């Protein structure tokens, strides 16, 4: 068993340079690094101001680690200021997840699909009528935030404020639990977000309106969960339903702009929208890293990772591993993406997986029917998502031109 090499001791290609886990340029496009790591350095160590990090790049090793939740613990930090289920191990993780699992079943999500179509129309049609717009800030973010607000049980009334607090909360999570630098005012933003959720919780307790937040109020009264844990759970559900899904949807528009023939294919074969979404989740899911902590010394691919080490599993790399997905660096709707890690794996599979799938399917079924062409506006550069927990990749701002389907029919 060999010691894990440091990124600074590896002979990286001149076009790349050493891997820096806190580089925003690399965060915008980590895939060339991931490919080199899979082929040459499947386990590496990097030093950050917050401590050493170990990275695991190959599918087989990432999947094995995700199964081994006893030795690769989610409890990367003590549950102090930021207490969410992604930082919990069983049995606490299972107990918390069970509290809301019924609300996220395929049946429960299916009953919400009419709301999804309404939200799509509300935010997408104005952009289509203008012919262009920022698909990230004007559509993807607003639709997914509107969705998670409605799903939790309150209307979206102040997008800009909630977006600002969500961003600061993500930076705060990154600082306390993900070896990321954070940003000015991140903890204050998180605390303000908690107070908003406290107001929603108290409103739901009074109205007993049957929403997810109202159920949290009932569970608090029954002694199943504390108010603080319920509030943090609400914040977690909000973030999980907002930013990761927004990035997934925005990445889908980028893919359709890169491969224009796919719009026609989806229009003529609507039953393939689900296939498009699964390949999208494999190829361009928002989360590229998952944090774990080793509970004992572990050997991975012949390399030693010490006990109590901070580990970053790389599903974004694993999902493109040629050993699992031949020609994995290519978006291919005809492949079988079964087993991809875009929605997590095992006991920590994304709680909102059915909601995210349903949102994306609603979006791309509707877009295929309404739009004949999507073009990235060349005069306005794409702004990549940066910072936060340093785990996400995708566009934060992307201006597109849309050709309505009716124009193509008239022509």
N, C-alpha and C positions, 0 to 999 in steps of 0.2 A: 504494500500500500504506500503510495507516494504522497508527499505533501502537495497541497493544492498550489499551483503556480499563481504568482501575482500578475495582474494585468500588465504591469510595467516590465516584467521579465519575459514577456511573450513577444515574438517577432511578428508584429502586426503588419499588414500591407501598408505601403506608404499612403495609399488613397484613404485609409481609415485612421491610422494612428491608434494609440491605446484606448481601450474602452473606458469611458468615464460615465459612471452611473448617474451623475448629476448634471450632465451636459444636456441643455435644451435642444441643441442641434441633433444629438444622438436620439433624444426622446422623440423627435419629429420623425426620424427614420432609423430605427434600430436594426432593421432587417439585414443589412450587409454585415453588421457585427455578429448578429445571431448565427448567420450562415457560417462565418469563419469559426465561431466558437464550436458549433456542432461538428465541423470537420476537423478542427485542430486543437481545441481546448474546451472540452465539454463541461469541465468544472474549473472555474477561475475565482480568484479572490481580488477584491478591490478595496482600497482604503478610502474612507470618506471622513469628513470632520466629525461625523457622529459615530464612527467606528467601522470595523471591517465588515464587508459583505461577501458572501459566497454565492456564485451564480451557477445554475444548472440548466443546460441548454437542450439536451436531447430528449425526444419524446419519451422513450422507454424509461429514462431516469426521472423525468418530471412526473409522469403518470405513477410510477412506483412511489415517489415521495408523497404525492397527493393521496395515495391509498394508505400510506403509513403515517396516519395522523397521531400516533403515539410518540414516534420519534421525531417527526416533523410537526411541531406544535404550532397552532395558530396563536397561542398566547405569547406574542413577541414582546409585549410589555405588560406591566401590571395594569389591571383595569382600574385606573384612577380617574383622570379627567375625561377620558374618551372611552366609553364602555359600549361596544357594539359586538354583535355575534361573530363578526369576522375576526375578532380578537379572542374568541372563546374556544375552548375544547369541550368535548363531551365530558360529563353529562349536561353541563350548563348550556352549552350550545344547543343541544337537542331540546332541552326544556324551553328555551327562549323561542326557538324556531317553531315548536309545536303551538305556541300561543297564537300564531298568525297563519299557520300553514294552510288552513281551510280556505282562507281568503284568496290564495294564490293557485288554487287547483285549476286544471284546464276547464272544468265546468264553470267555476266562478268567473274566470276570465272570459269565457265565451259569452256569458250574460252581459259583459261590459263592452262587447264589440261595437254595438251601435254608438256608444259614446266615443269610441275611437274614430269612427268614420266622421262623426260630427266635428271632432277636434281637428282631424285632417282637413276637412273642408274649411274650417275657420281660419287656419293658419297658412294653408298651401294655396288655396284658390286666389287670394289677393296677389301673391307673387306671380302666379301663372298669368293672371290678367295683365299685370305690368310687363311681363315678359322676362324679368330678371330680378335678382335679389340675392341677399346673403342667405343661403340655404341653412346655415348653421344657426345664426342668431335670430333670424326671422321665422324659421320654421322648425327645425329639428329640436332646438332647445325649448321653444315655446310649446310645441305639441307634447313633448315628453314631460315637461313640467306640468302642463295642464292635465295630462293623464294621471300622473302620480298624485296630484292634488285631489282630483276627482275620486281616484281610487281610495285614497286615505279618508276622504269624506269632507273636503272643504273646497270652495271655488278658488281659482287662481285670480287674485285681484291686484297683485303688485309684483309683476314679473321681475322688473329691474331690481327691486329690493331683495326678493328671494334669491335671485341669481347671484347677487353680490354676496349674500350671506352663505349661500351654498358653496361658492368658490372659496371664501375665507375658511369655511369649515373643512373643506377638502385639504387646503393648505395646512390647517391645524392638525388634522389627522396625519398628514404626511410628516409633520414635525415631531409629533409625539410617538408615532408608531411605525413610520416607514423610512427612516433615515433620510428625510428630505429637509431642506432649509426652512420651509414655512414662508410666511409673508407678514408684513406689518399689519397688525390688527386682527390676526387670524383667530386668536383665542376669544377676543371680544366679539367677533362675528359669530363664532360658535355659540357663545353664551346668549347672544341676542336671538339666535335661531332657536335655542332651547326655550326662551321665553315666549316666542311666537307659538311654538308647539304646546306650551303650557296653556296659553289662551285657548287654543283649539281643543285641547283636552277638556278644559273646564266647560267650554261651550257644548261639547259633545256629551259630557256628563249630565248637563242640565236638560238637553233636548232628547237624550236617549234615542238618537236617530239611527242606530243600527250600523253605523259606519265602523271601519277598522279602529279609528281613534276612540269611538264610543265603547268598543269592546275592550280596549285597553283600560278605560275608566272602570268598567265592570270588573276586570281582572285585578285592578288595584284594590277595589273595594272588597274583593274576595281574598286578598292577601296572596295572590299568585305572583305578583310583580310589584316592585316599588314604583313610585311616581317618577323618580329620577331615571330608573331603567326604562320605563315606558317612554319617557321623553327622548332618551337617547336612541331607542329603537325607532321611534318616529323619524328622527333625523336621519338615521341610517337608511330607512326605507325610502325616504325622500331622495337622498343622494343616489342610492342604487337605481331608483326608477327614473332619475333625471339624467345625470351626466353620462353614464355608461351607455344607456340606450340612445341618447342624442348623438353620441359619437358613432355608434354603430350605424344609425340611419344616415348621418352625414357621410360616412365612409361608403355607404351604398350609392349615394349620388355620385361620389368620386369614381366609383367602379363603373357606373352606367355611362359616365362621361368618357371614360377611358375605352370602354367597349360598347359603342352605340348600338351594335346589332342585338344586344341583350334586351333592350326595350321592346323591340319588335317580337322577339322570342317570348317574352313574358306576356305581351298583349295577345299573342296568338295561342299561347299555352298557359293560361292562368293557373293551371294545376301545378306548374313548376315554380311558383313564387316561393313556396316553402323550401324548395331545393336551393333557390337563389339565396335565401336568408341563411340557411345552414352553411353554405359555402362562404358567404360573407362573414359569418361568425368564426369560421376557421381561418380565413385569410386576413380579415381586418377587424377582429374584435377589439374593443377599446382596451381592455386590460392586457398588458404585455408582461407583467410581473405579478407574482403572488408571494407575499412575505410569510416566512416560517422561521421557527427557532428550533434548533436541535436539542433534544433532551439527553443525548449521549453521543459519544464519538461514533461517526458513521462513515462507511466507505461507499463512495459513489463513483462508478466508472473507473475504479482503481485508485481514486484519490481520497485523501483523508479530510474529513470535515470535523472539527472538534466539537465537543459538547458545548451547549449554550451559545452556539454560533448563530448569527443572523444570516438567513439564507433567502435568496430570491430565486424562486422557481420561474422559469420563463415559458409560459404557455404560448406566447407569441412566436417563440422560436420552435417549440415543440410542434405547433400546428403546421409548420412548414418543413418539418423533418422528412427528407426523402425516404427514409426507412419506413415511415408510416404512411406518408402521402406522396406517392411518386409525382415528380414535377411539382413539388409543393410550393415553389415560389410563383406559381401561376394560378390565377383565378380561373377555375374550370367548373362550370355548372354540371358537367357530365360525370364528374368524379363522385365517388361515395365518400362523403365527409364523416361517416359514422366514427365516433370516438374522439372527435375534435374536442379541445379543451376551452373553446371560446366562451362557454357558459359555466366554467368550473368543472368540478369532478367530485363524485362520491358524496360524502356527508356534507361537503361544502359546495355542492352544486348551487348555482345562483337561485335564490329563493323566488325571484320574479322571472324565472326563465320563460314561463308560458305567457306572461304579460309582455315581455320584451319581444318574443316571437310574434305574438298577435299584433303588436304595434307595427313591427317591421313589415309583416305581411299585409296589413291594411295599407300602409304607405305605398308599398311597391305594386300592389294590385291596382291601386287607384292611379298612381303615377303612370303605369303602363297604359292605362285606358285614356288618360288625359294628355299625355305628352308624347310627341314623336321624336324629340331630340333634346339632349341635355349637353350644354357646352360650358366649360369653365371659362369665365371672362378673362382673357389673357392680360388685359390692362391692369387687373387688380390681383396682386399675388395672394395665394392661399396663405393664411396665417395658421400655423400648426398649434395645437394644444400644447401648453408647456406648464411646467411646475406642478402644483398640487402634490399628489403622492409620488410623482415621477413614475407612475405605473401605466398611464394612459397614452395612447397614440391615436391621432386623427386630426382633422381640421377643426380649428376653433372659429374660423371665418373663411367662407368660400363663396364667392360670387358666381352665380350660374346664369346662363341664358336658357330659357325654356321655349321650345316651339310647341304650341298647342297641337293636339292631334287633329283638330278640325281643319287647321291650315293645311296639313299634309293631305287630308281627304279632298279638300277643294282643289289643291294642286294636281 
